[in-house]
């Protein structure tokens, strides 16, 4: 990797981390010159980093004004999560049928760690979100369908996977993490109908919580 490529990767990592953790909120404008000054780099690696973020759907071009973190409408969020619920439910069904290919020890370890972390005095919701993403990705890849994984990548929006844990009440956090154990019980039992149904319900419960979080639909300030 060239020196410029390394700088571009560093800028990309910095911006991506802030976007997915909602530190740069939907509606915020990202200007190359401002980012370059903030990170003490030239505009070229910033431009390359923003191009990568656009390719992932984390930012959108905004003409001469630079780039913007997309703002969700309620309809877009509802549509996206319902598509995701159906795709992940099908992935769970396939993964259950093909569970010999699943890393079940790792899945159980992830479910246990998320539960343990939720019981700490100072709960790190972002870390739980990271473990949650790995949990769902392991099941999706365990379905053994590259096309299904590709389709999911188009509807799973990383910032929402972090944000949802901040919209949950403590009781909802407990419930959603308990559902991970239930999903694994269904997979362990080889019950494809149960795995499919609980996974779909699990995703739709997250949608319900997100839809009640008004800040998701309110543009942030320009940068």
CORUR-V644970 format. One record per pair of residues at least 24 apart in sequence whose ideal C-beta (glycine too) atoms are under 10 Angstrom apart, sorted by sequence separation. I is the first residue (numbers start at 1). GAP is how many residues later the second one is. D is the distance in whole Angstrom. If there is no record, write none. Layout:
i: <I/I>
gap: <GAP/GAP>
d: <D/D>
This chain:
i: <11/14/15/110/111/178/179/11/14/110/133/136/109/110/176/179/11/107/175/176/179/11/106/107/110/133/10/30/106/129/132/133/176/11/29/132/175/176/10/15/28/31/35/107/129/130/7/30/34/35/106/107/129/130/132/8/11/12/16/29/31/33/129/132/172/176/7/11/12/15/19/24/31/32/104/128/129/172/7/10/11/14/15/24/30/31/32/103/107/129/8/9/11/12/13/16/29/30/31/102/103/126/129/172/4/7/8/11/12/15/16/19/29/30/102/125/128/129/168/172/4/7/8/11/12/15/20/29/30/103/104/125/127/168/6/7/8/9/10/11/12/19/28/29/30/102/103/125/126/167/4/5/8/9/12/16/19/28/29/99/101/102/125/126/128/169/4/7/8/11/12/27/28/101/102/124/125/139/164/165/167/168/3/7/8/11/16/26/27/100/101/102/123/135/164/167/168/5/8/9/15/16/26/27/28/95/96/99/101/125/163/164/166/167/4/8/12/15/25/26/27/92/95/98/132/136/139/165/167/24/26/27/91/94/95/98/128/132/135/139/142/161/164/167/168/12/25/26/91/94/95/96/97/98/131/160/163/164/167/22/92/95/96/97/98/118/123/136/160/163/166/88/91/92/94/95/125/128/132/135/139/167/91/94/95/128/131/135/164/166/167/19/90/91/92/93/94/95/118/123/160/163/18/19/88/91/92/94/114/15/84/88/91/118/163/164/87/90/91/160/163/15/91/94/119/88/90/118/119/87/117/118/139/160/91/159/90/91/115/118/119/114/115/118/88/91/117/118/139/87/90/91/116/87/90/114/115/114/115/136/87/88/113/114/87/112/115/111/114/115/136/84/87/88/111/114/136/83/84/87/88/111/112/83/86/87/111/112/84/85/110/111/83/84/111/83/84/108/111/112/82/83/84/107/108/111/80/81/110/132/80/81/79/80/81/84/107/108/80/107/81/108/77/80/104/107/108/76/107/102/77/81/104/104/72/102/102/70/72/96/72/95/99/70/99/69/96/97/99/92/96/99/95/96/93/96/97/99/92/93/96/88/92/96/97/57/96/99/56/57/95/96/57/93/94/96/97/57/58/93/96/57/58/92/93/95/96/56/57/58/93/94/95/56/92/93/94/92/93/96/21/22/91/92/93/95/21/91/92/20/89/90/92/93/89/92/93/21/88/89/91/92/17/20/89/90/20/86/89/90/92/88/89/92/87/88/89/20/86/87/89/85/86/88/89/85/88/89/84/85/87/85/86/82/85/86/84/85/83/84/85/82/85/81/82/84/85/81/84/81/82/81/80/81/78/81/77/81/78/26/77/78/25/26/77/24/23/74/77/20/21/22/26/74/20/21/22/25/72/19/20/77/19/20/22/74/77/18/20/21/22/76/16/20/21/74/16/19/20/73/74/22/72/73/21/71/72/71/71/71/71/69/68/69/68/68/69/68/66/65/66/62/38/34/35/26/34/25/26/27/29/25/26/27/28/29/31/26/27/28/29/30/31/22/25/26/27/28/29/30/22/25/26/27/28/29/25/27/28/24/25/23/22/25/24>
gap: <24/24/24/24/24/24/24/25/25/25/25/25/26/26/26/26/27/27/27/27/27/28/28/28/28/28/29/29/29/29/29/29/29/30/30/30/30/30/31/31/31/31/31/31/31/31/32/32/32/32/32/32/32/32/32/33/33/33/33/33/33/33/33/33/33/33/34/34/34/34/34/34/34/34/34/34/34/34/35/35/35/35/35/35/35/35/35/35/35/35/36/36/36/36/36/36/36/36/36/36/36/36/36/36/37/37/37/37/37/37/37/37/37/37/37/37/37/37/37/37/38/38/38/38/38/38/38/38/38/38/38/38/38/38/39/39/39/39/39/39/39/39/39/39/39/39/39/39/39/39/40/40/40/40/40/40/40/40/40/40/40/40/40/40/40/40/41/41/41/41/41/41/41/41/41/41/41/41/41/41/41/41/42/42/42/42/42/42/42/42/42/42/42/42/42/42/42/43/43/43/43/43/43/43/43/43/43/43/43/43/43/43/43/43/44/44/44/44/44/44/44/44/44/44/44/44/44/44/44/45/45/45/45/45/45/45/45/45/45/45/45/45/45/45/45/46/46/46/46/46/46/46/46/46/46/46/46/46/46/47/47/47/47/47/47/47/47/47/47/47/47/48/48/48/48/48/48/48/48/48/48/48/49/49/49/49/49/49/49/49/49/50/50/50/50/50/50/50/50/50/50/50/51/51/51/51/51/51/51/52/52/52/52/52/52/52/53/53/53/53/53/54/54/54/54/55/55/55/55/56/56/56/56/56/57/57/58/58/58/58/58/59/59/59/60/60/60/60/60/61/61/61/61/62/62/62/62/63/63/63/64/64/64/64/65/65/65/66/66/66/66/67/67/67/67/67/67/68/68/68/68/68/68/69/69/69/69/69/70/70/70/70/71/71/71/72/72/72/72/72/73/73/73/73/73/73/74/74/74/74/75/75/76/76/76/76/76/76/77/77/79/79/80/80/80/80/80/81/81/82/83/83/83/84/85/85/86/87/87/87/88/88/88/89/89/90/90/90/90/91/91/91/92/92/93/93/93/93/94/94/94/95/95/95/95/96/96/96/97/97/97/97/98/98/98/98/98/99/99/99/99/100/100/100/100/100/100/101/101/101/101/101/101/102/102/102/102/103/103/103/104/104/104/104/104/104/105/105/105/106/106/106/106/106/107/107/107/108/108/108/108/108/109/109/109/109/110/110/110/110/110/111/111/111/112/112/112/113/113/113/113/114/114/114/114/115/115/115/116/116/116/117/117/118/118/118/119/119/120/120/120/121/121/122/122/122/122/123/123/125/125/126/127/127/129/129/130/130/132/133/133/133/134/134/134/135/136/136/136/137/137/137/137/137/138/138/138/138/138/139/139/139/140/140/140/140/140/141/141/141/141/141/142/142/142/142/143/143/143/143/143/144/144/144/145/145/145/146/147/148/149/150/151/151/152/154/154/155/156/157/157/160/185/188/188/189/189/190/190/190/190/191/191/191/191/191/191/192/192/192/192/192/192/193/193/193/193/193/193/193/194/194/194/194/194/194/195/195/195/196/196/197/198/198/199>
d: <7/9/9/6/7/10/10/9/7/5/7/8/10/10/7/8/10/9/9/10/10/6/8/6/8/5/8/6/9/9/7/8/7/6/10/9/7/7/8/9/9/9/9/6/10/9/9/8/8/9/6/7/6/8/9/9/10/8/8/6/10/8/4/7/8/9/5/5/9/6/7/9/7/6/9/10/8/9/8/8/6/8/8/9/9/4/8/6/8/8/8/8/9/8/8/8/6/6/8/7/10/6/5/9/9/8/4/8/4/9/6/10/6/5/7/8/6/9/9/6/8/4/8/4/8/6/7/7/7/9/9/10/10/8/9/9/8/9/8/8/9/5/10/5/7/9/7/9/8/9/6/8/4/8/5/8/7/7/8/10/9/4/4/9/10/8/6/9/5/9/7/7/5/6/9/10/6/10/10/9/10/6/9/9/10/10/6/8/7/10/9/10/9/10/5/5/10/8/9/9/8/10/5/8/9/9/9/7/6/8/10/9/10/6/8/8/10/8/7/6/5/9/5/7/8/9/8/9/9/6/4/10/9/9/8/7/8/8/6/9/9/9/6/7/10/10/9/6/10/9/8/9/9/5/10/8/10/6/4/9/6/4/9/9/10/9/8/9/9/7/8/7/6/8/8/5/8/10/8/9/8/9/5/4/8/8/9/9/8/9/8/6/10/9/9/8/6/10/10/8/6/7/10/10/8/8/8/6/10/10/10/7/4/8/9/10/8/8/9/10/7/10/7/7/10/9/9/5/9/10/10/6/9/8/6/9/7/8/10/9/10/9/8/6/9/10/9/10/8/7/10/7/10/9/10/9/5/5/8/9/6/7/10/10/5/10/8/7/7/7/9/10/9/9/9/10/9/8/7/7/9/9/9/9/10/9/4/8/10/10/8/5/9/5/10/5/6/9/8/10/9/10/9/8/8/6/9/8/9/10/5/10/9/8/9/10/9/6/7/6/8/10/9/8/7/8/9/10/10/10/8/10/7/7/8/7/10/9/9/9/8/10/6/9/8/8/7/10/10/7/5/7/7/9/10/8/8/10/8/10/6/10/7/7/6/9/5/9/9/8/9/9/10/10/8/8/9/10/8/5/4/7/7/8/8/7/8/9/9/7/10/9/10/8/9/6/9/4/4/10/10/10/10/6/9/9/6/9/9/9/8/7/8/8/5/4/10/9/9/7/8/8/10/9/9/9/10/10/5/9/9/5/4/10/10/7/9/10/10/10/9/8/7/8/7/5/6/10/10/8/9/8/9/9/4/10/6/5/10/10/10/9/9/6/7/9/7/7/8/7/7/4/9/9/7/7/7/9/9/8/6/7/9/10/7/9/10/10/10/9/9/6/10/6/4/8/9/10/9/8/5/7/6/9/6/10/8/10/8/5/5/10/8/5/9/9/10/10/9/10/6/7/6/7/10/9/6/7/8/5/8/9/9/7/10/9/10/10/9/8/9/10/9/10/8/9/6/8/7/10/10/9/8/7/8/9/8/8/3/4/9/9/7/9/8/6/5/6/4/6/9/8/6/8/6/6/3/8/5/7/8/10/9/10/7>
